[in-house]
């Protein structure tokens, strides 16, 4: 008789690959994205994002990738401050009749090839018609300015558009030799910049030609040009006095070439302070560990604060010392809000992510342990110690913010203090702090206040009370109505829903907790034991609901006079909840894109599954009877074999055909009728109990219909205790081992029915089949024992039960015995027959 394991393996393997994250086109991830698990409620934009600091909020990497999509081919959603300054300087140079928007359009909108083509073909009048900047350049008195602009576009084309000169006679875009023209063109541009620098008619153009000379020599990359670059910079720029935008742009090149790293750090900090468009590059170049040496070059409080800001930004760990120094040196620094929000967001990641999403916070400074059999224990031990330090660090940051708020009160500090107190568990104190907020007409502050109140209300009152739910509803509605003020509206709203889900779950209101979980599941990935575990609402109720919870949910969904809060929970997902990139792991969900409530058929199916686990066939039968018959076909819950088997077959290997197939209702209905008949007719008990034993065997982990009791199975499952308690942050696809382990993994319920059949003293042929299945149940139980040993290896197929030898002694003269030996050579070898 073939081992059932070999039949199950392909099925489980198919389930694995169907759920693999590699099934997304052009994508292969080995874990959820940082944003999928990170819990952040404190809006980093509360300070001042008008100076373009969004890319530098705390994330797993040191850049907030989502907001700078333009760097990878998108369209900028902001005008960089230094671009604006450059346009303003040109506007002032050419006169008041030149419109700012026209300068910006000519400078930054479109590729340089368009302008160069128009110049080459003398069609400037057709290029951006009506543009006042282009018109001004064409006036004779601005010929020098036109020459510079034409040159700048050539350099831009050289750097970003092409590797060769499109106007060269040997131009051939697709032949490799044509790329040699690149090595000729850049030196020519550098020489042209040198000539024009010497002939510049005024300081405005002189500085710009100096910048272009530095720029072209920099990209030539010749060691012999280093002294010339520094000399040109010294002769034409004074960074501390000269506020021209090209002065700061040139300083970036000087810093990149500076062999004195400490001085280069200082120069980079000045570029960061003045050039929004260059900050990305500055952060890449800045080197930590030289703060003392770098700050020695600073002469003003703002300059010192800029150095400390970059040092703190490059520190993904605990950077409070830098924040303390910035507050001491330059409390008015525009970077103070950024640094404060970074520390708060780090603490949220380290402390709230494990609570609400189940995963661990991200630590860049965790030791790089060697991979061995103790790896998990070493990591767990380090994380446990880190959690203690994080809580201590939380108190330090809170004390700092509290002291700052006393010295110089502000809405930002009030909101920060309230949130830190919330994370400490000081809920009443946090609420009092929050009520002292004076937000004025600042919508960002008012929105953060509502979010903080949503986090605090469940800790101050019973969320099951209608008045509390109404208070939650009013604040949720406010957040949704002002969602555009959030950096990632859908994800942030989802995080709030997840936090509230916990509040209801902890109060025992599982139906409403699940609906909140459903509203969060598109954007929040929680921990699970299998990566293919569905993260949607059905898995939540499967893990955490009882039958009474499901019945209460059914009543709530069909309640005609829902409260505003209940309407909020049960309505379809709104536009603001679907705005943005879903969790990478949402790929495995199919229903939550448009709804967060289980369908009627899904709900009754789950009710029936819960009842089946409890062995309540009557309830399961009634629940499955309410499921539309088309639903079973749609989800593939049709069995072409009769899992109850027949008294003429050995159910572990061969089952009788089920005609047109049997769905869950038909299976349970037959099991229920067998149970009823056995209770009423003693003559049928032995056979019916045998058939029921077969059915329960096949509803177990080892059977052909395991999905009668669970949604997921894996080839590595055992009944070992769960690593952690099930919660909205931890969904496990295994039926609870504490309650169902013996029944599901060890076939205990099936074995009990086989024992009941034998107790009825069946005829020898039926007794042989019954005892064989009893031995098979014992074999599966021993198999689970072996799995729970780390050294079991790949030898599971040889697991046997001594009951088979007892079976052979008792029933060796039966036809059933001979049938088994014929179909299972391995068993014959084990018995020595």
Residue, then its C-alpha position, 0 to 999 in steps of 0.5 A: x500500500x503506497x504511503x499517503x505522504x507521497x500523495x500529499x507531497x505534490x499537493x502541498x508543493x503546488x500550494x507552496x509555489x502558488x503562494x510563493x512571492x515569486x509569482x508576481x511578475x518581475x518581482x521576487x521578495x523573501x520577506x515583507x517590505x519594511x513599510x508592510x510591517x512598520x508601525x508609524x503613527x507620528x507624522x514626520x511632516x508635523x515640523x516643516x516639510x516645506x524645505x524638502x526633508x521628506x526623503x530623509x524620514x526614518x525608514x529601513x534605508x536612510x531615504x524615504x524612497x516613495x516620495x522621490x519617484x521622479x529619480x527613477x523616471x517619474x515626474x517631480x511633484x515639487x519644485x526644488x528650492x535651489x531650482x527655484x532660486x536659480x530661476x529667480x536669479x535668471x529672472x532678476x538678471x534678464x529683467x522683470x518682463x521675464x516670467x518665473x514659470x517661463x524660466x523654469x519651463x526652459x530650464x527644467x521642463x523637457x530634455x536638452x535635445x529639444x533646445x539644441x535641435x532648435x538652436x541648430x536648425x534656427x527654429x527657436x521661435x517654434x520652440x516653446x512659443x511665447x516663452x518670455x525667457x527664450x525671447x529675452x535670450x534672443x535679444x542682441x544685448x543678451x547674446x552672452x547669456x544665450x551662449x551660456x544657456x546653449x552651453x549648459x544644455x550641451x553639458x546637460x545633454x552630454x551628461x544625461x541624454x547621450x554618449x555622443x555628439x548628435x551633430x558630429x559627422x561621424x554620428x552613428x548611434x548604434x555602432x560602438x565606435x561612435x561612443x569614442x566621440x564622447x571622449x572627444x566632446x567632454x574635453x572640448x566642452x571643458x576648453x570652451x568653459x575655460x575660454x568663456x570664463x576668461x571673457x565673461x562680461x559680468x559677475x553673474x555669468x562669470x560664476x556660472x562659467x566657473x561652475x561649468x568649468x569645474x563641472x566639466x573638469x570634474x567629469x573628465x576625472x583627470x588627476x592633473x585637473x584637481x589643482x585647477x578645479x580648486x583654484x577656479x573655485x577659490x578665485x570665483x566663489x566665497x561660500x560663506x558670503x556668496x549666496x548664489x545657487x551655483x556657488x553651492x553646486x560648485x561646492x559639492x564638487x569640491x567636497x567630493x574631491x576633498x581628501x580631507x574627509x572632515x573638511x569634506x563633511x563640513x562642505x557637504x553639510x553646507x550643500x545640504x543646507x542650501x541645495x534641496x536637489x543635491x541632498x540625496x547625493x550629500x547623504x550618500x557621501x557624508x561619512x559618520x564618525x568624524x563629527x568632532x573634527x567636522x564641526x571644528x570647521x563650522x563658525x556659526x550655530x546653523x553651520x554646527x547644527x547642519x553637521x550634527x543633522x547629517x551625522x544624526x541622519x546617517x545614524x539609523x540607531x539611537x541618535x539622541x546625543x546629536x539631537x541634544x546638541x542641535x537643541x543646545x546649539x541651535x534650537x531654532x534649526x529647521x532640522x530639529x523637527x526632522x531629527x525629533x520625528x526620526x527618533x520617534x519613528x525609530x521607537x515606533x518601529x522598535x516598540x510598536x511594530x512587534x506589538x501590532x504587526x508581530x514582526x521584529x523592529x528593524x535594527x541596522x546595528x544587530x550583530x551579523x551572527x553566523x548561521x548555525x543551529x543556534x542562530x535563532x536563539x542568538x537573534x532572539x536573545x539579542x532582540x530581547x536585550x534590545x527591547x529592554x534598551x529600547x524602553x529605556x531609550x524611550x524614557x530618555x527621549x520622552x524626558x528630553x522632549x518634556x524638558x524642551x516643551x517646558x523651556x519652549x512650548x510648541x504644538x510639535x513638542x506637545x504632540x511628540x510628548x503625548x505620543x511618547x507618553x502613549x508608548x510608555x503606557x502613560x495613557x491618562x498623562x498622554x491624554x492630559x498632555x494632548x488636551x493642552x495642545x493649542x493647534x490654532x488653524x494648523x490642520x496637520x496638528x489637528x489631524x495628529x491630535x485626532x490620530x493620537x486620540x484614536x490610539x488613546x481612547x481604547x485605553x481610557x474606556x471600554x470600546x464595546x460601549x456605544x458612546x466610545x464607538x461613536x467617539x472613535x467613529x467621529x475621529x476616524x471620519x475626521x482622519x479620512x476627510x483629511x487623509x491628503x495631509x498624510x504622506x501615505x494615506x492608505x497605509x497610515x489609515x490601515x495602521x490606525x485600523x490595525x491598532x484599533x483591531x487590537x483594542x477590540x480584540x483585547x476587550x473580547x469583541x472579536x467580530x468588530x476586531x476582525x472588521x477592523x483587521x480587514x480594513x488594514x490587511x491591504x497595507x499591513x502584513x502581520x506575522x504568520x507561520x507560513x509565508x503563504x498564509x492568507x492575510x485576510x479577514x477569513x484567516x483572522x476569524x479562523x484563528x481568533x473567533x469562536x462559533x459564538x463570535x461568528x454568529x455575532x458577526x452574522x447578526x452584525x452584518x445583517x443588522x438593519x439599524x447599524x450605528x454610524x460606527x458599524x456602518x463605517x466598519x462594514x462599508x466597502x473600502x473607500x478610495x482613500x483606503x485604496x490609494x497607494x501601493x499595496x503590501x507585496x504580500x497582499x498578492x496572496x489575497x483575492x477578496x480584500x481589494x474591494x471588501x473587508x467583510x466575509x461573504x455569506x457563503x464564506x462565513x457559513x463555511x467557516x462556521x461549519x469548519x469550526x463545528x467540524x473541529x469540535x465534532x458537532x456534526x449537527x451544527x456543521x450540517x446546518x451551517x453548510x446547508x446555508x452555503x450556495x451549492x455553486x460556491x463549493x464548485x467555485x472554490x474547488x471544494x468538491x471530492x470525487x471520492x467518498x471519504x467515508x469509504x466502504x466496508x469493502x475498501x481500506x480507506x487509507x489507500x482506496x476510496x469508492x467513487x462519489x458519482x458527481x462528487x461530494x461537497x462539504x455539505x454532502x459529506x457532513x450530511x452523510x456523516x451526520x446520518x451515519x451517526x444518527x443511524x448508529x445511535x438508533x440501530x445497534x446492528x449498524x453501529x460497527x459498520x457506521x463507526x468504521x465508516x465515520x472513523x474513515x471520514x474523520x481520518x480523511x478530515x485529518x491532516x493525513x487524509x484526502x479532505x483535510x480542507x474540511x477542517x483547515x484552509x492550509x496545510x504544509x509538509x512540515x506541520x506538527x502538533x508542537x505548541x504554537x511559538x506564540x499566542x495567536x493574536x491580530x499580529x500573529x495568524x497561524x494556519x495550523x488548527x490550534x494544537x492545544x485544542x485540535x492537535x490530537x484530533x487533526x495531526x494524530x487522528x485521535x478522533x478517527x481512532x476513537x471511532x475505530x475503537x467504538x467499531x471494534x467494541x461492537x464486535x464486527x465480523x472478522x473482515x470488517x474487524x480486520x479493516x477497522x483494526x488496520x485503520x486503528x494501526x494506521x492512526x497510531x502510525x500517523x501519531x508516531x510520525x508526528x512524534x518523529x517530526x517533532x524531533x529535530x533529527x528526524x531527517x528524511x526517514x518518515x516513510x519508514x515509520x511503523x506501528x507495533x499495532x500492525x503486528x498485532x493486526x497480523x496475528x489476529x486477522x492473517x486469515x482474512x481477505x482484508x489482510x491478504x488485500x493489504x499485503x498485496x497492495x503494500x509490499x512495504x507492510x509485507x516486509x515489515x511484518x516478515x510475511 
